[in-house]
Amino acid sequence: MKKALLTSIILILLTAVGLSAVSLPRAAIPVVSIEKVGENLKLDWEDITGAESYQIYEADTPQGPWTPIMPAVQTSEYLIPNPASKKFYCVSSIEADGPPVPEGFVFVEGGTFNHLNVDVTVASFYMNIYTVTQADYYDIIGYNPSFFDGNPDFPVERVSWVDAALYCNARSVAEGLTPCFSYVFEGVDYGTDPDYWYEKWTFDEYFLPFIICDSSANGYRLPTSMEWIYAAKGGNLTPASGYSIYAGSNVLDEVAWHSSNSGGTPHNVGTKLPNELGIYDMSGNIREWCWQASAPHLPEGEMPLYQPNHGGDFGSAGAEFCNIITGASAEHMGGSNRISGFRVVRSGL
């Protein structure tokens, strides 16, 4: 059964002195009753047509970030035992019309957002809430290239864009999915298995840009820059007051490992607060490779040799480098370093 967050969201505020109105996230609908049952709080909301189950999140502010507090429930009520004072609760419905969202992923409902004074529309997709760890990479590829090795829950680093794309294909094959990346050179499609790609594809940088991505396939791939930025901003859960400077907060230390708090090394993924979508580490810990399919100056079918790299890292110094918008660069797709890793997405299930 497919688990896709619907636009109906119910927001509840519990304070030490009672309930009060809050600024609702975009597309939220306040349809809920609240009842104190002893020391507990009973949440009761209207059934939503097509919903298989419901997910409850909590936050310290109405802007989020939202954190799941329990597995999805099948009924339209839930008893929160001994709730903390001044907590915000968000209930989202989960639609029943396909396979479940994979473990560790979140559904990012598509929408339109403004990027540098241009309206950009992004289709729905699924994003891993964590960057790929050293354990993840080793399980699929069979070795760990990281400089800061020895901790399986650290993000993998010292991987090139090409390494990331090959990981995506290998993981897709291992899980019985259709790989997204293939190699097409001089009109010949060499398919998705790198063992059968054009013999010179790694010979020098001239041959690298002919890796292409089929975003309609159900396998793993890298996010586009616009998908990454949209998700970092919180997607359609961005508060009406606007998105944060960093992914999930205007306070950098809350959501990111950076030069002033990291001690000069990466840290376990997911140890800072997530953003509104429940995605971690988009403003720090490790920079993330993304995918740009084309550029105006290039022939059709040839991607830029320099691919986008987003987010802050454990060595980033301050606002500019960890900012959702300004914390971006373009790096050689064949190069690698100790501050760059990646996370994976899927277009469909």
N, C-alpha and C positions, 0 to 999 in steps of 0.2 A: 504494500500500500504506500503510495507516495505521501510524504509528509511535507507539505508546503505551507508556510505561514500565510494565512489569509490576512486581508487588510483590517478585519475586525479585531481590535485590541481593547482590552478593558483595563483601566488604570484605577488603582485603589491606593489611598493614603491612610496610614494609621499613625496617629500622633499620641503623645502621652496624655493629652486632654480630650481627644476625640477625633472626628473625621473632618476634613476640610477639602475644598476644591483645589485642584492643581492645574497647571498648564499641561494639556494633553499632548503627547507626541503626535506627529502628523498621522492622519487617518485613524486616530483612536476614537472609540465609541464608548461612552460611559454608561454601560448597561449592566449593573451589578448591585446586589444587596449584600450588606455586611452585618454580621451578628456576632456579638461576643458570647462565647460559650465557656463559662468558667474563665480560666486563664488563657484560653485559646481564641482564635479568630476564625470564623467560618466565612469563606468567600462563596458566593452563589451568583452565577451569571446565566444569561439566557443561552439556550442551545442555539448553535449556528448551523444552518442547513449545509450538509456536506462535510461537516467536521467529524473526524474519527476520534480525536482526542484533543486535549488542551495542555499547554505548557505554561507553567507559572514561573515568572522571573521576579527578582527583587532588586532594589537599588536604594541608594542613600539620598538621591535627588531625583526630581521628575525628569531631568535630562539624561538619566542613566549614569554610568553604564549598567546594563541589565545583565543579571547573572541567573541562570536556571537554578532553582532551589529544590527540584524534585524531578523524578521521571514524569513523563506525560501521563495524565489521568484520563479515564474514559468518560467520567461523569462531569456535569457542569457545576460541581461544587467541590470544595476542598477545605479541610480543617488544618490551619497552621498552628502547630503547638507552640505555646509560649512565645508569641511574636515579639520581636524587638520593637521598641518605641521608635516613632518617626521613620518608618520604612515605607517605601513605595513598592507596589506590586503590580505587575503587568501580566495579563492573561492573554495568550494568543491561541487561536484555534489551529488545528492541524488537519488538512484536507485528506480524505481517503480516496485516492484515485490512481495509485501507482506504487512503486517500491518505496521502502523507507529511506529516509535521509541516512547516508552512511555515517557510522560512528565517527565523531570528531569533525563533522562538517556542519555547516549551517546554510539554510536556504536564504539566498539574497534575492528578494523580490525586485524585479526590474523597475526602472523609473527614469525620469528625466531630472537632471541637475545642472546647475550652472557652473561651468569651469572656465575661469579667466574670461568672463563675460560672453561665453558661448554656451547655449543650451545643448547638452549631450544626453542622448537616450541610450540606456543600457538594458539589454535583455536580462531576464532572470537567470541565475546560475547558482551553483553550490560552491562554497569556499571552505577550505580547511581552517578551523579556528586556530591552529598552530602552524608555525613554519615547520618544514620537514626536519626531523631530528637526526642526530647521528645514527641512532638505532634504526630509524625508518630507512635511511639511505643504505646502511649496511645490509639490512634484511633483503633489499631488492638488488643492489649492485654487487654486494659481496666484499666491499672494503670501505674504509672510512678515510676520506681525504683531508679531514679537518686538521688545522694547526692546533686548535684547542681540543685535542682528542682526549678520550678517557672517561667522558661522561655521556652516556647514551641519551640523556634528556637535554643536552645542549643542542642548539640548532646546528645542522651541518653547515660548514663553510668551506672556503677554498674550492668552490665548485663554479665552473663556467656556465654561461647560458646553455651551451651545448650539453654539458653534463646534466643540467636540470631537465632539458627536453628529453634526453635519453632515459633518464629516470622515469619521467612521465610515461613514455612508451613501454618501458620494461614493467612498470607497475600495472599498467593497463592490461598487458598480456598475462601477467601473473594472476590477475583477478578475472580473466575472461571477458574483458571489455575491448572495445574497438579503439586502437591507438589514434591519437590526434596528429602526431607529427610524421611527416613523410619527406622524401627527398625527390625533387624534380629538377633535372638539369638538361638543358638543350632539348626540351620537349619529351624527354624520357622520364616516366614515373617509376622510381625505384622502390616504391612501397614504403612501409612503416618499419621494416626490420633493418636496423643499421648494418647488419652483417651482409646485406645484399645491396647496400647503397653504392653509388658510383665510386669506383676504387680510389679516386683522388679527392673525395669529399673532405677529408681532413688534411689534404696536402699543404695548402696554404689558404690565406684568408679569402682568396678569390672565389673558392668553391663553397665556403660556409653559408653565405646568405640564401642558398637555394633550398634550405629546410623550410617547409611550409606547414601550416597548421590548419586542420579541418575542425573548426570549432563546433560543428554539428555532430561530431562523433561523441560517444558517451564515455570515452576514456578520460584520463587525467591530462591536464595541460597547464601552462602558466597563465595567469590572468593578464588581460590587456591592461595598459596603463589606466584607461578610463574605468574598467571594472575595479581595479585596485583602489583608485581614488574614491570611487563611489562607495565601496565597502568600508574604506577607512573612515569616511564621513558618517557612516552609520546607515547607508542606504535610505530607504523610506522611513526608517525609525529616527532619522535626524530630527531633533526637537524643532518646533516652529520658531524658536528663538535663534536658530542657526546652528551650524556644526561647530565643534570645538577646534582649537588651534591644533591640538594633537588628536590622535585616534582614541577618543573616549573621554578626554578631559582637557581642560585648559591648564592643568597642573602637571608638568612633565613627569615629575617623580612618581605620580600615581600610576602611570601607564607605560613607562619606558625605562629600560636600562640604557644609560648614556654615560658620557665621560665623567660626570660629577658623582655618579653613584655606583658604577659598575666595577670599580677596581681594576679596570683595564682588561676585563675578560667578558665573554658572553655568560649568560646564566640559563638555568633551566627554562624551557619555554613555558608560557602561561603562568608566571609567578607574579606578574603585575595585573592590574585591573584590565578587563576587556573593554571594548567599545560597546555601543548600543546594540550591535548585532551579536555580541558574545565572542568577538574575534580578538585575539591577543597579539601584542607585540608589533603593532603596525607603525609605531613611532620610535621604536628602539630595539635593542638586543642584536638584531642582524638586519642588514639591508636585503631587499628582495628583488630578484630578477622578475621582470614582466616581459610581455610579448608585444612587439609592434610589427604588424603584418607588412606594411608598405610605407613608402614616403613619396612625396610628389616628384622628386628628382630621379626616381628609380624606375626601371622597366617593370611591367606587370609580372608578378611571380617572383620578384627578387626583394627580400626583406633587407632592412638596414643592417649593416655590419655591426653598428653600435646599437645595442638594445637597452631599453629602459631599466633602471635600477631604483627602486622606491623605498622610502622609510628611513628612519634613523638607525643607528647601530650603537654598540656598547662604547664606541670611541667618539661618537658625535658630540660636538660641543655646542649645546644650546639650541635656541628656538629655530633658527634657520634650517638646520640640518635634520631636525626631527619633525618639522611642520609637515602636515599632510600634503600641502601644495609645493612648498619650496624644497622639501627634502627629497629631491629626485636628481638623477644624473643619467647619462648615457655611457655605457661601458662596452668595450670590445667583447663580442659574444664568445670569443675563444679564450678570453682572459679570466683569471680567478684571483681571489685574495681572501684574507682572513676575516673580512667584515661582510661578505656577501653570501647569502643563502637563497632560499626560495620557499614559497608555499604553493600548493596545487589547488586547482579548481576543476569543476566538471560542468559542462553546459546542461547535461541532462542525465537521467538515470536509466 
